[in-house]
Amino acid sequence: MYTRLGENVSDPAEADAVARHYHDAIDRIHAQHADCEPSVKLTQLGLDLDRTRAVAHVRALAEHAQACGTYLWVDMEQSPYVDTTLDIVREARAVAPVGVCLQAYLHRTADDLARMVSRGIGVRLVKGAYKELPDVALQKKSDVDEHYFTLARTMLSAAAGGFRAVFGTHDTALIARIRAHAGSINPAPRHEFHLLYGIQRDQQRVLASKGAHVRVLIAYGDYWFPWYMRRLAERPANVWFVVKNIMG
Ligand SMILES: Cc1cc2nc3c(=O)[nH]c(=O)nc-3n(C[C@H](O)[C@H](O)[C@H](O)COP(=O)(O)OP(=O)(O)OC[C@H]3O[C@@H](n4cnc5c(N)ncnc54)[C@H](O)[C@@H]3O)c2cc1C
């Protein structure tokens, strides 16, 4: 999987260039016969400037991805974007398969998950990366983890009906719980783990060697430094992850 770093563009031409970049990447990866899925951010496709244009980009990318035998993922950004993101993903689903990221720290996610399942939209469940207020999001890591597992159980139940259930996490304890729960269902539902490139590589290898479906998300592009600094500033706990991983 791949994503070009960047968020909120300030000029429609930039959004068009991002869309062209992904169309080109889809073609090139298809030509190499690689199994590699794009993951896009709506603000990078111009959502703040022109919603209609952003929708057109997402629909075209979803169709192109399908034509090339791959699948489009849409990332989830800060909470004010959730409704629009889910609406746009639903519009794209009308033309081609598409998946969306949902954040376990948001109080609303169980309802959103039910809606996505009913519409055949794949879900990549993550804990959530942004600084959010208590009225919209759980604040304690242990509460987020528990909510994640509850949502994961719903996803595994739905997976039996063909729903694409993806867990985007590096949390080894959570991964073990999800795998154990999936193993307790007969037949075990298909599910995947998506991890970030370079983080806990051993864990990625161990999971794959145990037969889990694992994909790695590669984030690339010139924008990596501001993107990374913003993530660190928004959620200081991320600093500790980075230090631990660098030391490890
Ligand atoms: C494939 C994928 C897609 C994502 N897409 C989105 C998205 O669209 N929207 C969104 O809000 N969030 C997204 N995220 C980020 C996610 O919300 C979390 O912030 C991030 O994954 C950390 O949470 P965790 O589940 O890994 O568990 P944690 O409990 O936070 O971390 C478990 C362990 O993983 C390691 N670790 C985790 N993150 C990092 C890091 N950044 N650098 C170094 N080590 C780390 C640490 O060792 C840590 O102890 C995505 C994550 C992944 C893996």
The ligand as an SDF file (V2000), in Angstrom:
LIG
                    3D

 53 58  0  0  0  0  0  0  0  0999 V2000
   -2.0390    1.3360    7.9150 C   0  0  0  0  0  0  0  0  0  0  0  0
   -2.3650    2.4970    8.8090 C   0  0  0  0  0  0  0  0  0  0  0  0
   -3.1790    3.5230    8.3400 C   0  0  0  0  0  0  0  0  0  0  0  0
   -3.5130    4.5990    9.1790 C   0  0  0  0  0  0  0  0  0  0  0  0
   -4.3790    5.5570    8.7190 N   0  0  0  0  0  0  0  0  0  0  0  0
   -4.8310    6.4990    9.5870 C   0  0  0  0  0  0  0  0  0  0  0  0
   -5.8550    7.4130    9.2120 C   0  0  0  0  0  0  0  0  0  0  0  0
   -6.3420    7.4070    8.0710 O   0  0  0  0  0  0  0  0  0  0  0  0
   -6.3120    8.2890   10.1470 N   0  0  0  0  0  0  0  0  0  0  0  0
   -5.8170    8.3130   11.4410 C   0  0  0  0  0  0  0  0  0  0  0  0
   -6.3010    9.1140   12.2670 O   0  0  0  0  0  0  0  0  0  0  0  0
   -4.8160    7.4900   11.8010 N   0  0  0  0  0  0  0  0  0  0  0  0
   -4.3170    6.5860   10.9330 C   0  0  0  0  0  0  0  0  0  0  0  0
   -3.3260    5.7260   11.3340 N   0  0  0  0  0  0  0  0  0  0  0  0
   -2.6160    5.9640   12.6130 C   0  0  0  0  0  0  0  0  0  0  0  0
   -3.3510    5.3590   13.8060 C   0  0  0  0  0  0  0  0  0  0  0  0
   -4.5380    6.0760   14.0750 O   0  0  0  0  0  0  0  0  0  0  0  0
   -2.4790    5.3800   15.0780 C   0  0  0  0  0  0  0  0  0  0  0  0
   -2.1830    6.6990   15.4230 O   0  0  0  0  0  0  0  0  0  0  0  0
   -1.1610    4.6340   14.9410 C   0  0  0  0  0  0  0  0  0  0  0  0
   -1.2920    3.4850   14.1610 O   0  0  0  0  0  0  0  0  0  0  0  0
   -0.6680    4.2060   16.3360 C   0  0  0  0  0  0  0  0  0  0  0  0
   -1.5900    3.3630   16.9520 O   0  0  0  0  0  0  0  0  0  0  0  0
   -1.4250    1.7570   17.0690 P   0  0  0  0  0  0  0  0  0  0  0  0
   -2.7340    1.1380   16.7710 O   0  0  0  0  0  0  0  0  0  0  0  0
   -0.2920    1.2790   16.2770 O   0  0  0  0  0  0  0  0  0  0  0  0
   -1.2450    1.4520   18.6260 O   0  0  0  0  0  0  0  0  0  0  0  0
   -0.4180    2.1510   19.7510 P   0  0  0  0  0  0  0  0  0  0  0  0
   -0.8290    1.5200   21.0380 O   0  0  0  0  0  0  0  0  0  0  0  0
   -0.5730    3.6290   19.6420 O   0  0  0  0  0  0  0  0  0  0  0  0
    1.0360    1.7130   19.3800 O   0  0  0  0  0  0  0  0  0  0  0  0
    1.4950    0.3680   19.5670 C   0  0  0  0  0  0  0  0  0  0  0  0
    3.0010    0.3630   19.3700 C   0  0  0  0  0  0  0  0  0  0  0  0
    3.2900    0.5680   17.9690 O   0  0  0  0  0  0  0  0  0  0  0  0
    4.4430    1.3910   17.8010 C   0  0  0  0  0  0  0  0  0  0  0  0
    4.0350    2.5780   17.0240 N   0  0  0  0  0  0  0  0  0  0  0  0
    2.7690    2.9680   16.7580 C   0  0  0  0  0  0  0  0  0  0  0  0
    2.7530    4.0650   15.9760 N   0  0  0  0  0  0  0  0  0  0  0  0
    4.0380    4.4140   15.7360 C   0  0  0  0  0  0  0  0  0  0  0  0
    4.6730    5.4800   15.0030 C   0  0  0  0  0  0  0  0  0  0  0  0
    3.9830    6.4100   14.3320 N   0  0  0  0  0  0  0  0  0  0  0  0
    6.0390    5.5070   14.9780 N   0  0  0  0  0  0  0  0  0  0  0  0
    6.7540    4.5690   15.6380 C   0  0  0  0  0  0  0  0  0  0  0  0
    6.1980    3.5390   16.3570 N   0  0  0  0  0  0  0  0  0  0  0  0
    4.8690    3.4550   16.4080 C   0  0  0  0  0  0  0  0  0  0  0  0
    4.9260    1.7040   19.2000 C   0  0  0  0  0  0  0  0  0  0  0  0
    5.9320    0.7820   19.5320 O   0  0  0  0  0  0  0  0  0  0  0  0
    3.7310    1.4930   20.0830 C   0  0  0  0  0  0  0  0  0  0  0  0
    4.0480    1.1410   21.3920 O   0  0  0  0  0  0  0  0  0  0  0  0
   -2.9800    4.6540   10.5080 C   0  0  0  0  0  0  0  0  0  0  0  0
   -2.1720    3.6160   10.9680 C   0  0  0  0  0  0  0  0  0  0  0  0
   -1.8650    2.5450   10.1490 C   0  0  0  0  0  0  0  0  0  0  0  0
   -1.0020    1.4480   10.7010 C   0  0  0  0  0  0  0  0  0  0  0  0
  1  2  1  0
  2  3  1  0
  2 52  2  0
  3  4  2  0
  4  5  1  0
  4 50  1  0
  5  6  2  0
  6  7  1  0
  6 13  1  0
  7  8  2  0
  7  9  1  0
  9 10  1  0
 10 11  2  0
 10 12  1  0
 12 13  2  0
 13 14  1  0
 14 15  1  0
 14 50  1  0
 15 16  1  0
 16 17  1  0
 16 18  1  0
 18 19  1  0
 18 20  1  0
 20 21  1  0
 20 22  1  0
 22 23  1  0
 23 24  1  0
 24 25  2  0
 24 26  1  0
 24 27  1  0
 27 28  1  0
 28 29  2  0
 28 30  1  0
 28 31  1  0
 31 32  1  0
 32 33  1  0
 33 34  1  0
 33 48  1  0
 34 35  1  0
 35 36  1  0
 35 46  1  0
 36 37  1  0
 36 45  1  0
 37 38  2  0
 38 39  1  0
 39 40  1  0
 39 45  2  0
 40 41  1  0
 40 42  2  0
 42 43  1  0
 43 44  2  0
 44 45  1  0
 46 47  1  0
 46 48  1  0
 48 49  1  0
 50 51  2  0
 51 52  1  0
 52 53  1  0
M  END
$$$$
